[in-house]
Amino acid sequence: MGEFTVNHWAMQAILRLMLGADPGEVMHYLMMLGLFCGLLLAAGIVSYRKVGYHE
């Protein structure tokens, strides 16, 4: 279950950077963080519209 959290992907990206890994390997973790960010943004936009905070 721990492999599906934001903390896991961020820690792995930072760890790989500190160990001097290939940029392509680090980009894999950063793309997963970007995917999580996009999903949370989409959820926020959908919930904002449903609640009706339009001013």
PDB file of N, H, CA, C and O in Angstrom:
ATOM      1  N   MET A   1       0.820  -1.198   0.000  1.00  0.00           N
ATOM      2  CA  MET A   1       0.000   0.000   0.000  1.00  0.00           C
ATOM      3  C   MET A   1       0.866   1.265   0.000  1.00  0.00           C
ATOM      4  O   MET A   1       0.471   2.294  -0.549  1.00  0.00           O
ATOM      5  N   GLY A   2       2.033   1.180   0.613  1.00  0.00           N
ATOM      6  H   GLY A   2       2.353   0.345   1.059  1.00  0.00           H
ATOM      7  CA  GLY A   2       2.902   2.346   0.711  1.00  0.00           C
ATOM      8  C   GLY A   2       3.424   2.831  -0.629  1.00  0.00           C
ATOM      9  O   GLY A   2       3.817   3.991  -0.755  1.00  0.00           O
ATOM     10  N   GLU A   3       3.435   1.961  -1.631  1.00  0.00           N
ATOM     11  H   GLU A   3       3.116   1.019  -1.529  1.00  0.00           H
ATOM     12  CA  GLU A   3       3.947   2.358  -2.943  1.00  0.00           C
ATOM     13  C   GLU A   3       2.956   3.218  -3.721  1.00  0.00           C
ATOM     14  O   GLU A   3       3.285   3.709  -4.801  1.00  0.00           O
ATOM     15  N   PHE A   4       1.758   3.405  -3.195  1.00  0.00           N
ATOM     16  H   PHE A   4       1.491   3.006  -2.318  1.00  0.00           H
ATOM     17  CA  PHE A   4       0.744   4.187  -3.891  1.00  0.00           C
ATOM     18  C   PHE A   4       0.464   5.499  -3.173  1.00  0.00           C
ATOM     19  O   PHE A   4      -0.652   6.015  -3.224  1.00  0.00           O
ATOM     20  N   THR A   5       1.479   6.038  -2.502  1.00  0.00           N
ATOM     21  H   THR A   5       2.386   5.619  -2.460  1.00  0.00           H
ATOM     22  CA  THR A   5       1.317   7.309  -1.802  1.00  0.00           C
ATOM     23  C   THR A   5       2.231   8.364  -2.420  1.00  0.00           C
ATOM     24  O   THR A   5       3.228   8.047  -3.069  1.00  0.00           O
ATOM     25  N   VAL A   6       1.869   9.605  -2.203  1.00  0.00           N
ATOM     26  H   VAL A   6       1.059   9.862  -1.676  1.00  0.00           H
ATOM     27  CA  VAL A   6       2.676  10.719  -2.719  1.00  0.00           C
ATOM     28  C   VAL A   6       4.046  10.726  -2.045  1.00  0.00           C
ATOM     29  O   VAL A   6       5.057  11.004  -2.690  1.00  0.00           O
ATOM     30  N   ASN A   7       4.079  10.422  -0.754  1.00  0.00           N
ATOM     31  H   ASN A   7       3.258  10.196  -0.230  1.00  0.00           H
ATOM     32  CA  ASN A   7       5.355  10.426  -0.028  1.00  0.00           C
ATOM     33  C   ASN A   7       6.339   9.413  -0.616  1.00  0.00           C
ATOM     34  O   ASN A   7       7.537   9.686  -0.695  1.00  0.00           O
ATOM     35  N   HIS A   8       5.847   8.271  -1.019  1.00  0.00           N
ATOM     36  H   HIS A   8       4.874   8.049  -0.955  1.00  0.00           H
ATOM     37  CA  HIS A   8       6.727   7.246  -1.593  1.00  0.00           C
ATOM     38  C   HIS A   8       7.366   7.742  -2.886  1.00  0.00           C
ATOM     39  O   HIS A   8       8.577   7.618  -3.067  1.00  0.00           O
ATOM     40  N   TRP A   9       6.566   8.298  -3.775  1.00  0.00           N
ATOM     41  H   TRP A   9       5.582   8.399  -3.628  1.00  0.00           H
ATOM     42  CA  TRP A   9       7.095   8.747  -5.067  1.00  0.00           C
ATOM     43  C   TRP A   9       8.059   9.915  -4.885  1.00  0.00           C
ATOM     44  O   TRP A   9       9.080   9.982  -5.569  1.00  0.00           O
ATOM     45  N   ALA A  10       7.746  10.840  -3.969  1.00  0.00           N
ATOM     46  H   ALA A  10       6.916  10.785  -3.414  1.00  0.00           H
ATOM     47  CA  ALA A  10       8.640  11.973  -3.732  1.00  0.00           C
ATOM     48  C   ALA A  10       9.957  11.513  -3.106  1.00  0.00           C
ATOM     49  O   ALA A  10      11.026  11.976  -3.503  1.00  0.00           O
ATOM     50  N   MET A  11       9.885  10.604  -2.131  1.00  0.00           N
ATOM     51  H   MET A  11       9.016  10.228  -1.808  1.00  0.00           H
ATOM     52  CA  MET A  11      11.089  10.112  -1.483  1.00  0.00           C
ATOM     53  C   MET A  11      11.969   9.350  -2.468  1.00  0.00           C
ATOM     54  O   MET A  11      13.191   9.495  -2.444  1.00  0.00           O
ATOM     55  N   GLN A  12      11.364   8.541  -3.330  1.00  0.00           N
ATOM     56  H   GLN A  12      10.372   8.423  -3.349  1.00  0.00           H
ATOM     57  CA  GLN A  12      12.140   7.796  -4.314  1.00  0.00           C
ATOM     58  C   GLN A  12      12.823   8.743  -5.306  1.00  0.00           C
ATOM     59  O   GLN A  12      13.970   8.516  -5.689  1.00  0.00           O
ATOM     60  N   ALA A  13      12.127   9.796  -5.717  1.00  0.00           N
ATOM     61  H   ALA A  13      11.195   9.981  -5.406  1.00  0.00           H
ATOM     62  CA  ALA A  13      12.728  10.757  -6.650  1.00  0.00           C
ATOM     63  C   ALA A  13      13.922  11.462  -6.008  1.00  0.00           C
ATOM     64  O   ALA A  13      14.971  11.603  -6.636  1.00  0.00           O
ATOM     65  N   ILE A  14      13.765  11.901  -4.768  1.00  0.00           N
ATOM     66  H   ILE A  14      12.913  11.787  -4.258  1.00  0.00           H
ATOM     67  CA  ILE A  14      14.856  12.590  -4.079  1.00  0.00           C
ATOM     68  C   ILE A  14      16.016  11.634  -3.830  1.00  0.00           C
ATOM     69  O   ILE A  14      17.177  12.004  -3.999  1.00  0.00           O
ATOM     70  N   LEU A  15      15.706  10.419  -3.433  1.00  0.00           N
ATOM     71  H   LEU A  15      14.762  10.118  -3.296  1.00  0.00           H
ATOM     72  CA  LEU A  15      16.751   9.423  -3.190  1.00  0.00           C
ATOM     73  C   LEU A  15      17.540   9.134  -4.458  1.00  0.00           C
ATOM     74  O   LEU A  15      18.768   9.063  -4.426  1.00  0.00           O
ATOM     75  N   ARG A  16      16.839   8.966  -5.575  1.00  0.00           N
ATOM     76  H   ARG A  16      15.841   9.024  -5.601  1.00  0.00           H
ATOM     77  CA  ARG A  16      17.526   8.694  -6.843  1.00  0.00           C
ATOM     78  C   ARG A  16      18.410   9.879  -7.256  1.00  0.00           C
ATOM     79  O   ARG A  16      19.504   9.689  -7.788  1.00  0.00           O
ATOM     80  N   LEU A  17      17.922  11.107  -7.006  1.00  0.00           N
ATOM     81  H   LEU A  17      17.033  11.261  -6.575  1.00  0.00           H
ATOM     82  CA  LEU A  17      18.737  12.280  -7.320  1.00  0.00           C
ATOM     83  C   LEU A  17      20.008  12.304  -6.480  1.00  0.00           C
ATOM     84  O   LEU A  17      21.084  12.620  -6.986  1.00  0.00           O
ATOM     85  N   MET A  18      19.883  11.969  -5.192  1.00  0.00           N
ATOM     86  H   MET A  18      19.009  11.713  -4.780  1.00  0.00           H
ATOM     87  CA  MET A  18      21.057  11.969  -4.313  1.00  0.00           C
ATOM     88  C   MET A  18      22.045  10.875  -4.687  1.00  0.00           C
ATOM     89  O   MET A  18      23.250  11.044  -4.501  1.00  0.00           O
ATOM     90  N   LEU A  19      21.558   9.763  -5.209  1.00  0.00           N
ATOM     91  H   LEU A  19      20.579   9.626  -5.360  1.00  0.00           H
ATOM     92  CA  LEU A  19      22.440   8.665  -5.588  1.00  0.00           C
ATOM     93  C   LEU A  19      23.021   8.834  -6.986  1.00  0.00           C
ATOM     94  O   LEU A  19      23.828   8.016  -7.428  1.00  0.00           O
ATOM     95  N   GLY A  20      22.613   9.896  -7.687  1.00  0.00           N
ATOM     96  H   GLY A  20      21.958  10.560  -7.328  1.00  0.00           H
ATOM     97  CA  GLY A  20      23.163  10.169  -9.008  1.00  0.00           C
ATOM     98  C   GLY A  20      22.608   9.265 -10.092  1.00  0.00           C
ATOM     99  O   GLY A  20      23.337   8.881 -11.006  1.00  0.00           O
ATOM    100  N   ALA A  21      21.342   8.922 -10.008  1.00  0.00           N
ATOM    101  H   ALA A  21      20.750   9.234  -9.265  1.00  0.00           H
ATOM    102  CA  ALA A  21      20.718   8.029 -10.987  1.00  0.00           C
ATOM    103  C   ALA A  21      20.527   8.740 -12.328  1.00  0.00           C
ATOM    104  O   ALA A  21      20.650   9.960 -12.434  1.00  0.00           O
ATOM    105  N   ASP A  22      20.229   7.954 -13.320  1.00  0.00           N
ATOM    106  H   ASP A  22      20.128   6.962 -13.234  1.00  0.00           H
ATOM    107  CA  ASP A  22      19.959   8.450 -14.665  1.00  0.00           C
ATOM    108  C   ASP A  22      18.728   9.371 -14.638  1.00  0.00           C
ATOM    109  O   ASP A  22      17.744   9.052 -13.971  1.00  0.00           O
ATOM    110  N   PRO A  23      18.767  10.515 -15.356  1.00  0.00           N
ATOM    111  CA  PRO A  23      17.611  11.430 -15.356  1.00  0.00           C
ATOM    112  C   PRO A  23      16.308  10.768 -15.809  1.00  0.00           C
ATOM    113  O   PRO A  23      15.234  11.159 -15.351  1.00  0.00           O
ATOM    114  N   GLY A  24      16.380   9.790 -16.686  1.00  0.00           N
ATOM    115  H   GLY A  24      17.252   9.472 -17.058  1.00  0.00           H
ATOM    116  CA  GLY A  24      15.177   9.099 -17.127  1.00  0.00           C
ATOM    117  C   GLY A  24      14.501   8.338 -16.003  1.00  0.00           C
ATOM    118  O   GLY A  24      13.274   8.249 -15.949  1.00  0.00           O
ATOM    119  N   GLU A  25      15.304   7.792 -15.110  1.00  0.00           N
ATOM    120  H   GLU A  25      16.300   7.864 -15.154  1.00  0.00           H
ATOM    121  CA  GLU A  25      14.735   7.062 -13.965  1.00  0.00           C
ATOM    122  C   GLU A  25      14.069   8.020 -12.988  1.00  0.00           C
ATOM    123  O   GLU A  25      13.024   7.701 -12.420  1.00  0.00           O
ATOM    124  N   VAL A  26      14.660   9.183 -12.791  1.00  0.00           N
ATOM    125  H   VAL A  26      15.509   9.442 -13.252  1.00  0.00           H
ATOM    126  CA  VAL A  26      14.086  10.179 -11.891  1.00  0.00           C
ATOM    127  C   VAL A  26      12.805  10.749 -12.496  1.00  0.00           C
ATOM    128  O   VAL A  26      11.849  11.036 -11.776  1.00  0.00           O
ATOM    129  N   MET A  27      12.787  10.913 -13.817  1.00  0.00           N
ATOM    130  H   MET A  27      13.564  10.680 -14.402  1.00  0.00           H
ATOM    131  CA  MET A  27      11.599  11.455 -14.480  1.00  0.00           C
ATOM    132  C   MET A  27      10.385  10.546 -14.295  1.00  0.00           C
ATOM    133  O   MET A  27       9.252  11.027 -14.258  1.00  0.00           O
ATOM    134  N   HIS A  28      10.608   9.258 -14.181  1.00  0.00           N
ATOM    135  H   HIS A  28      11.528   8.867 -14.211  1.00  0.00           H
ATOM    136  CA  HIS A  28       9.504   8.325 -13.942  1.00  0.00           C
ATOM    137  C   HIS A  28       8.778   8.692 -12.651  1.00  0.00           C
ATOM    138  O   HIS A  28       7.548   8.733 -12.611  1.00  0.00           O
ATOM    139  N   TYR A  29       9.542   8.955 -11.607  1.00  0.00           N
ATOM    140  H   TYR A  29      10.541   8.922 -11.639  1.00  0.00           H
ATOM    141  CA  TYR A  29       8.940   9.305 -10.319  1.00  0.00           C
ATOM    142  C   TYR A  29       8.298  10.691 -10.377  1.00  0.00           C
ATOM    143  O   TYR A  29       7.239  10.907  -9.788  1.00  0.00           O
ATOM    144  N   LEU A  30       8.925  11.618 -11.073  1.00  0.00           N
ATOM    145  H   LEU A  30       9.786  11.442 -11.551  1.00  0.00           H
ATOM    146  CA  LEU A  30       8.354  12.955 -11.181  1.00  0.00           C
ATOM    147  C   LEU A  30       7.065  12.957 -12.002  1.00  0.00           C
ATOM    148  O   LEU A  30       6.146  13.725 -11.718  1.00  0.00           O
ATOM    149  N   MET A  31       7.000  12.101 -13.012  1.00  0.00           N
ATOM    150  H   MET A  31       7.747  11.477 -13.243  1.00  0.00           H
ATOM    151  CA  MET A  31       5.769  12.007 -13.799  1.00  0.00           C
ATOM    152  C   MET A  31       4.635  11.422 -12.961  1.00  0.00           C
ATOM    153  O   MET A  31       3.483  11.827 -13.114  1.00  0.00           O
ATOM    154  N   MET A  32       4.947  10.482 -12.084  1.00  0.00           N
ATOM    155  H   MET A  32       5.883  10.153 -11.960  1.00  0.00           H
ATOM    156  CA  MET A  32       3.916   9.942 -11.193  1.00  0.00           C
ATOM    157  C   MET A  32       3.420  11.012 -10.231  1.00  0.00           C
ATOM    158  O   MET A  32       2.224  11.079  -9.945  1.00  0.00           O
ATOM    159  N   LEU A  33       4.328  11.852  -9.726  1.00  0.00           N
ATOM    160  H   LEU A  33       5.300  11.797  -9.958  1.00  0.00           H
ATOM    161  CA  LEU A  33       3.913  12.963  -8.875  1.00  0.00           C
ATOM    162  C   LEU A  33       3.044  13.946  -9.651  1.00  0.00           C
ATOM    163  O   LEU A  33       2.074  14.477  -9.111  1.00  0.00           O
ATOM    164  N   GLY A  34       3.387  14.191 -10.911  1.00  0.00           N
ATOM    165  H   GLY A  34       4.175  13.760 -11.349  1.00  0.00           H
ATOM    166  CA  GLY A  34       2.572  15.060 -11.756  1.00  0.00           C
ATOM    167  C   GLY A  34       1.190  14.483 -12.001  1.00  0.00           C
ATOM    168  O   GLY A  34       0.204  15.217 -12.054  1.00  0.00           O
ATOM    169  N   LEU A  35       1.119  13.166 -12.151  1.00  0.00           N
ATOM    170  H   LEU A  35       1.920  12.569 -12.108  1.00  0.00           H
ATOM    171  CA  LEU A  35      -0.173  12.502 -12.332  1.00  0.00           C
ATOM    172  C   LEU A  35      -1.041  12.669 -11.090  1.00  0.00           C
ATOM    173  O   LEU A  35      -2.227  12.981 -11.199  1.00  0.00           O
ATOM    174  N   PHE A  36      -0.452  12.463  -9.899  1.00  0.00           N
ATOM    175  H   PHE A  36       0.511  12.209  -9.811  1.00  0.00           H
ATOM    176  CA  PHE A  36      -1.193  12.677  -8.660  1.00  0.00           C
ATOM    177  C   PHE A  36      -1.679  14.119  -8.564  1.00  0.00           C
ATOM    178  O   PHE A  36      -2.815  14.374  -8.165  1.00  0.00           O
ATOM    179  N   CYS A  37      -0.817  15.052  -8.929  1.00  0.00           N
ATOM    180  H   CYS A  37       0.106  14.845  -9.254  1.00  0.00           H
ATOM    181  CA  CYS A  37      -1.176  16.471  -8.890  1.00  0.00           C
ATOM    182  C   CYS A  37      -2.345  16.758  -9.819  1.00  0.00           C
ATOM    183  O   CYS A  37      -3.279  17.468  -9.444  1.00  0.00           O
ATOM    184  N   GLY A  38      -2.300  16.213 -11.023  1.00  0.00           N
ATOM    185  H   GLY A  38      -1.542  15.637 -11.328  1.00  0.00           H
ATOM    186  CA  GLY A  38      -3.389  16.411 -11.969  1.00  0.00           C
ATOM    187  C   GLY A  38      -4.705  15.817 -11.487  1.00  0.00           C
ATOM    188  O   GLY A  38      -5.764  16.419 -11.662  1.00  0.00           O
ATOM    189  N   LEU A  39      -4.638  14.635 -10.881  1.00  0.00           N
ATOM    190  H   LEU A  39      -3.777  14.146 -10.739  1.00  0.00           H
ATOM    191  CA  LEU A  39      -5.847  14.012 -10.350  1.00  0.00           C
ATOM    192  C   LEU A  39      -6.445  14.829  -9.209  1.00  0.00           C
ATOM    193  O   LEU A  39      -7.661  15.009  -9.140  1.00  0.00           O
ATOM    194  N   LEU A  40      -5.599  15.318  -8.324  1.00  0.00           N
ATOM    195  H   LEU A  40      -4.612  15.172  -8.379  1.00  0.00           H
ATOM    196  CA  LEU A  40      -6.100  16.144  -7.226  1.00  0.00           C
ATOM    197  C   LEU A  40      -6.659  17.468  -7.729  1.00  0.00           C
ATOM    198  O   LEU A  40      -7.653  17.965  -7.198  1.00  0.00           O
ATOM    199  N   LEU A  41      -6.030  18.039  -8.742  1.00  0.00           N
ATOM    200  H   LEU A  41      -5.223  17.635  -9.173  1.00  0.00           H
ATOM    201  CA  LEU A  41      -6.542  19.273  -9.334  1.00  0.00           C
ATOM    202  C   LEU A  41      -7.902  19.046  -9.969  1.00  0.00           C
ATOM    203  O   LEU A  41      -8.812  19.858  -9.796  1.00  0.00           O
ATOM    204  N   ALA A  42      -8.051  17.941 -10.709  1.00  0.00           N
ATOM    205  H   ALA A  42      -7.313  17.282 -10.849  1.00  0.00           H
ATOM    206  CA  ALA A  42      -9.337  17.622 -11.333  1.00  0.00           C
ATOM    207  C   ALA A  42     -10.413  17.394 -10.278  1.00  0.00           C
ATOM    208  O   ALA A  42     -11.546  17.846 -10.444  1.00  0.00           O
ATOM    209  N   ALA A  43     -10.074  16.699  -9.197  1.00  0.00           N
ATOM    210  H   ALA A  43      -9.154  16.331  -9.062  1.00  0.00           H
ATOM    211  CA  ALA A  43     -11.040  16.472  -8.122  1.00  0.00           C
ATOM    212  C   ALA A  43     -11.448  17.783  -7.474  1.00  0.00           C
ATOM    213  O   ALA A  43     -12.617  17.971  -7.136  1.00  0.00           O
ATOM    214  N   GLY A  44     -10.503  18.687  -7.297  1.00  0.00           N
ATOM    215  H   GLY A  44      -9.553  18.534  -7.572  1.00  0.00           H
ATOM    216  CA  GLY A  44     -10.814  19.992  -6.723  1.00  0.00           C
ATOM    217  C   GLY A  44     -11.708  20.821  -7.618  1.00  0.00           C
ATOM    218  O   GLY A  44     -12.621  21.487  -7.131  1.00  0.00           O
ATOM    219  N   ILE A  45     -11.463  20.794  -8.916  1.00  0.00           N
ATOM    220  H   ILE A  45     -10.721  20.253  -9.311  1.00  0.00           H
ATOM    221  CA  ILE A  45     -12.292  21.556  -9.861  1.00  0.00           C
ATOM    222  C   ILE A  45     -13.709  21.002  -9.893  1.00  0.00           C
ATOM    223  O   ILE A  45     -14.678  21.762  -9.892  1.00  0.00           O
ATOM    224  N   VAL A  46     -13.830  19.678  -9.922  1.00  0.00           N
ATOM    225  H   VAL A  46     -13.043  19.060  -9.923  1.00  0.00           H
ATOM    226  CA  VAL A  46     -15.162  19.060  -9.958  1.00  0.00           C
ATOM    227  C   VAL A  46     -15.931  19.368  -8.675  1.00  0.00           C
ATOM    228  O   VAL A  46     -17.110  19.716  -8.730  1.00  0.00           O
ATOM    229  N   SER A  47     -15.274  19.244  -7.525  1.00  0.00           N
ATOM    230  H   SER A  47     -14.316  18.961  -7.480  1.00  0.00           H
ATOM    231  CA  SER A  47     -15.976  19.497  -6.263  1.00  0.00           C
ATOM    232  C   SER A  47     -16.296  20.979  -6.111  1.00  0.00           C
ATOM    233  O   SER A  47     -17.316  21.319  -5.512  1.00  0.00           O
ATOM    234  N   TYR A  48     -15.473  21.857  -6.625  1.00  0.00           N
ATOM    235  H   TYR A  48     -14.644  21.581  -7.111  1.00  0.00           H
ATOM    236  CA  TYR A  48     -15.737  23.301  -6.547  1.00  0.00           C
ATOM    237  C   TYR A  48     -16.997  23.643  -7.333  1.00  0.00           C
ATOM    238  O   TYR A  48     -17.812  24.448  -6.883  1.00  0.00           O
ATOM    239  N   ARG A  49     -17.157  23.041  -8.493  1.00  0.00           N
ATOM    240  H   ARG A  49     -16.495  22.387  -8.859  1.00  0.00           H
ATOM    241  CA  ARG A  49     -18.336  23.310  -9.312  1.00  0.00           C
ATOM    242  C   ARG A  49     -19.605  22.734  -8.704  1.00  0.00           C
ATOM    243  O   ARG A  49     -20.666  23.350  -8.804  1.00  0.00           O
ATOM    244  N   LYS A  50     -19.519  21.562  -8.074  1.00  0.00           N
ATOM    245  H   LYS A  50     -18.656  21.062  -7.993  1.00  0.00           H
ATOM    246  CA  LYS A  50     -20.695  20.921  -7.512  1.00  0.00           C
ATOM    247  C   LYS A  50     -21.209  21.639  -6.267  1.00  0.00           C
ATOM    248  O   LYS A  50     -22.416  21.667  -6.026  1.00  0.00           O
ATOM    249  N   VAL A  51     -20.312  22.216  -5.479  1.00  0.00           N
ATOM    250  H   VAL A  51     -19.332  22.193  -5.675  1.00  0.00           H
ATOM    251  CA  VAL A  51     -20.729  22.875  -4.252  1.00  0.00           C
ATOM    252  C   VAL A  51     -21.354  24.218  -4.555  1.00  0.00           C
ATOM    253  O   VAL A  51     -22.251  24.649  -3.830  1.00  0.00           O
ATOM    254  N   GLY A  52     -20.913  24.892  -5.598  1.00  0.00           N
ATOM    255  H   GLY A  52     -20.185  24.542  -6.187  1.00  0.00           H
ATOM    256  CA  GLY A  52     -21.512  26.140  -6.024  1.00  0.00           C
ATOM    257  C   GLY A  52     -20.963  27.370  -5.343  1.00  0.00           C
ATOM    258  O   GLY A  52     -21.731  28.195  -4.849  1.00  0.00           O
ATOM    259  N   TYR A  53     -19.647  27.512  -5.304  1.00  0.00           N
ATOM    260  H   TYR A  53     -19.023  26.842  -5.705  1.00  0.00           H
ATOM    261  CA  TYR A  53     -19.045  28.678  -4.699  1.00  0.00           C
ATOM    262  C   TYR A  53     -18.867  29.828  -5.700  1.00  0.00           C
ATOM    263  O   TYR A  53     -17.996  30.678  -5.517  1.00  0.00           O
ATOM    264  N   HIS A  54     -19.661  29.854  -6.719  1.00  0.00           N
ATOM    265  H   HIS A  54     -20.369  29.164  -6.868  1.00  0.00           H
ATOM    266  CA  HIS A  54     -19.516  30.885  -7.748  1.00  0.00           C
ATOM    267  C   HIS A  54     -19.943  32.243  -7.185  1.00  0.00           C
ATOM    268  O   HIS A  54     -21.010  32.369  -6.586  1.00  0.00           O
ATOM    269  N   GLU A  55     -19.110  33.238  -7.383  1.00  0.00           N
ATOM    270  H   GLU A  55     -18.243  33.136  -7.870  1.00  0.00           H
ATOM    271  CA  GLU A  55     -19.450  34.590  -6.914  1.00  0.00           C
ATOM    272  C   GLU A  55     -19.542  35.531  -8.081  1.00  0.00           C
ATOM    273  O   GLU A  55     -19.819  36.716  -7.898  1.00  0.00           O
TER     274      GLU A  55
END
